Amino acid sequence: MIYVDAVAGTVGYDLRMGRTALYRDPAPFRPARAEVQLDEAVLQLAMPDGKQRRHALDGCAATLLDGFFAARGAARVVARPERRFVRMLTLERGDERCVIITPPDLGAVAPNVVRLPEAPDDAAIVDDHAWDALADWIMGGGRFTGCSIADLARLAAIATWQFAATIGEIAAERALELVAADRGPLRGVEDLEAALHPLVAAARQSPRVAHALLAAHAHAAGASTVRRA
């Protein structure tokens, strides 16, 4: 459990999944996904039914754990719902509780083999890449410290437009630091592009990362002008 923006402390999470027994299922089960839009201290979720959820992150308690999602909408008719393995990110703040899970597509948990907590029916299902970026950001306390440019690119892909621009500016600072450390004073655009490569590559797939890249170039250009003055 961690409090976002709390005092610095050590956070540990055992990524080993234990002995959860999974088996493949030929019946396809792909429920609709929610879309993540992350601001610096607010998480917005666009649910498949069109509803918008807004969750303040400042002061919330976050927990990561393995669990299962009851696949009541699976194509195959069974006596009881299938238990699909998911990873769960639980956010709690006061009386408010939000559960975000990975897609329950990996496989079914064999019945009576292992006890896992059940995700609620209203849990937000998001794609793996979005869940990973969101979980890393929240469990890291909502701080940019230690984020590589590749980490920032992943984060920008789920950010709001305004937050993506902020991430781009921070990526530019990281890139300028890398260039200065490797070759001394900034010597040209090619060096900067090489340092920003993770952002450049991700921008081909995500409009929000592309927006962050524009902000990174603008910030780097301004910083270069100041340094030359």
C-alpha positions in Angstrom: 0.0 0.0 0.0 1.3 3.5 -0.8 0.1 7.0 -0.6 0.6 9.1 -3.7 2.8 12.1 -3.0 3.5 10.8 0.5 6.8 11.1 2.2 9.6 9.1 0.5 9.8 5.5 1.5 10.6 2.1 0.2 7.9 0.4 -1.8 8.2 -3.3 -2.4 6.0 -5.6 -4.6 6.7 -9.2 -5.2 6.2 -9.7 -9.0 6.3 -13.5 -8.7 2.8 -14.8 -9.4 3.1 -17.8 -7.1 1.5 -21.0 -8.1 -1.6 -19.8 -9.8 -2.8 -22.6 -12.1 -3.9 -21.3 -15.5 -5.3 -23.1 -18.5 -6.1 -22.0 -22.0 -9.7 -21.8 -23.1 -10.7 -22.1 -26.7 -13.8 -20.0 -26.2 -12.9 -16.4 -27.0 -13.6 -13.8 -24.2 -12.6 -10.2 -24.9 -14.6 -7.7 -22.9 -14.6 -4.0 -23.9 -11.7 -1.9 -22.6 -11.8 1.4 -20.7 -9.5 4.3 -21.9 -7.1 5.8 -19.4 -6.4 9.6 -19.3 -3.9 10.4 -16.5 -3.2 13.9 -15.2 -0.6 14.7 -12.6 -3.0 14.1 -9.7 -6.2 12.9 -11.3 -7.1 9.6 -13.1 -9.9 9.7 -15.7 -11.4 6.6 -17.1 -13.7 6.5 -20.1 -15.8 3.4 -19.6 -17.1 1.3 -22.6 -20.7 2.3 -21.8 -19.7 6.0 -22.3 -19.6 6.9 -18.6 -16.7 9.0 -17.3 -15.0 8.3 -14.0 -12.8 10.7 -12.2 -10.5 9.7 -9.3 -8.2 12.1 -7.4 -4.9 10.4 -6.7 -3.5 12.8 -4.1 -3.6 10.9 -0.7 -5.1 7.7 -2.1 -4.0 4.3 -1.0 -2.9 2.0 -3.8 -2.5 -1.7 -3.8 -1.3 -4.2 -6.4 -2.3 -7.9 -6.3 -3.2 -10.9 -8.4 -6.9 -11.7 -8.7 -9.6 -13.1 -10.9 -12.5 -11.7 -12.9 -15.7 -13.7 -13.1 -16.3 -14.1 -16.9 -20.1 -14.0 -16.8 -20.3 -12.9 -20.4 -18.2 -15.7 -21.8 -19.5 -17.3 -24.9 -19.6 -20.8 -23.4 -22.5 -21.6 -21.1 -21.2 -23.0 -17.8 -22.8 -23.9 -14.5 -20.9 -21.0 -12.9 -18.8 -18.1 -14.2 -15.2 -18.8 -15.3 -12.5 -17.3 -13.1 -10.1 -15.4 -15.4 -6.7 -14.4 -14.1 -6.1 -10.6 -13.9 -3.7 -8.2 -12.2 -5.5 -5.7 -10.0 -4.7 -2.1 -9.1 -6.9 -0.9 -6.3 -7.2 2.8 -5.4 -8.9 3.8 -2.2 -9.6 7.3 -0.9 -12.1 7.8 1.8 -15.3 5.9 0.9 -14.3 5.8 -2.8 -12.8 2.6 -4.2 -11.6 2.1 -7.8 -10.3 -1.2 -9.2 -8.4 -1.3 -12.5 -7.5 -4.7 -14.0 -5.6 -6.2 -16.9 -7.6 -7.9 -19.7 -9.0 -11.2 -18.5 -7.8 -12.8 -21.7 -4.6 -14.6 -20.5 -6.4 -17.7 -19.2 -8.8 -19.2 -16.7 -7.8 -19.9 -13.1 -8.4 -23.6 -12.4 -11.2 -24.0 -9.9 -10.4 -25.0 -6.3 -6.6 -24.7 -6.9 -5.8 -21.3 -5.4 -7.6 -18.6 -3.5 -7.5 -15.2 -5.2 -9.5 -12.0 -4.6 -12.3 -11.4 -7.0 -12.3 -8.1 -9.1 -15.7 -6.3 -8.9 -18.0 -6.4 -11.9 -17.6 -2.7 -12.4 -13.7 -2.9 -12.5 -12.2 -0.9 -15.3 -10.5 -3.2 -17.8 -7.5 -1.6 -19.6 -4.9 -2.9 -22.0 -1.7 -4.3 -20.6 0.5 -1.5 -21.7 -1.7 1.2 -20.2 -2.1 -0.8 -17.0 1.7 -1.3 -16.6 2.4 2.4 -17.2 -0.4 3.5 -14.8 0.6 1.0 -12.1 4.3 2.0 -12.3 3.4 5.7 -12.0 1.1 5.3 -9.0 3.2 2.8 -7.1 6.2 5.1 -7.7 4.3 7.8 -5.8 3.4 9.9 -8.8 7.0 11.2 -9.2 9.2 11.6 -12.2 12.4 10.8 -10.2 14.1 7.8 -11.8 11.9 7.8 -15.0 13.9 7.1 -18.1 12.9 8.6 -21.5 11.3 5.2 -22.3 9.3 5.4 -19.1 8.2 8.9 -20.0 7.1 7.7 -23.4 4.9 5.0 -21.9 3.4 7.5 -19.5 2.7 10.1 -22.2 0.7 7.5 -24.1 -1.9 7.4 -21.3 -1.7 11.1 -20.3 -4.1 14.0 -20.9 -2.9 16.4 -23.6 -1.8 19.0 -21.0 0.1 16.4 -18.9 1.6 14.9 -22.1 3.2 18.3 -22.8 4.6 18.4 -19.3 6.1 15.0 -19.8 7.6 16.1 -23.0 9.4 19.0 -21.3 10.8 16.6 -18.7 11.9 14.2 -21.4 13.7 17.2 -23.1 15.5 17.9 -19.8 16.5 14.3 -19.5 17.8 14.3 -23.1 19.8 17.5 -22.7 21.4 16.0 -19.6 22.3 12.8 -21.5 23.8 14.8 -24.4 25.8 17.1 -22.0 27.1 14.1 -20.1 28.2 12.2 -23.3 29.6 15.0 -25.4 29.9 18.2 -23.5 27.9 21.2 -24.7 24.9 20.5 -27.0 26.3 20.1 -30.5 23.3 19.6 -32.7 19.8 18.3 -33.3 21.1 14.8 -34.2 22.4 14.3 -30.7 19.1 15.4 -29.2 17.1 13.1 -31.5 19.2 10.1 -30.5 18.5 10.8 -26.9 14.8 11.3 -27.5 14.6 8.1 -29.6 12.1 6.2 -27.3 9.8 9.2 -27.5 10.2 9.5 -31.3 9.5 5.8 -31.8 6.4 5.8 -29.5 5.1 9.0 -31.2 4.5 7.0 -34.4 1.8 5.0 -32.6 0.3 7.5 -30.2 -1.0 11.1 -30.9 -0.5 11.9 -27.2 3.1 10.9 -27.3 3.5 12.9 -30.6 2.2 15.9 -28.6 4.7 15.2 -25.9 7.5 15.1 -28.5 6.5 18.5 -29.9 6.7 19.9 -26.4 10.1 18.2 -25.9 11.5 19.8 -29.1 10.1 23.3 -28.2 11.5 23.0 -24.6 14.9 21.8 -25.9 15.1 24.6 -28.5 14.4 27.2 -25.8 17.0 25.7 -23.4 19.6 25.7 -26.2 19.0 29.3 -26.9 19.4 30.2 -23.3 22.7 28.2 -23.0 24.1 29.9 -26.1 23.2 33.4 -24.9 
